[in-house]
Amino acid sequence: MRKDLKEAVRDTVQDMLDSGIQTSFTEKELKKLGVTLRDITITPARIQNIRKKSNYSQSVFAKILNVSISSVRQWEQGLRKPAGSTKVLLELLEREPRILDYRINKEHTGRR
């Protein structure tokens, strides 16, 4: 593949990934194109803002993410950091605060 064409494809694929567009590229294909998946950095203040923007208490937030309330408290205090898929879920909640509402039994909470 010509260098300029490869760069154009790489830039396009990187833009697609950065915009949240779903792709079916394998890790090997992305690496060959020179595309990198960005690391997710979640600060304690950002976690607290995500939770508050979603309008959840720490206990509800913990249940939705399937983690302990202690974990949420420690993340917000900067004592621990979320890892792996939890960081991805937090990033999704930041973009779409209601995305995990389906996990709440609305019959018992009064939320509709």
Secondary structure, DSSP 8 states (H G I E B T S, - for coil): --HHHHHHHHHHHHHHHHTT------HHHHHHHT---------HHHHHHHHHHHT--HHHHHHHHTS-HHHHHHHHHTSS---HHHHHHHHHHHH-TTTTGGGS-HHHH---
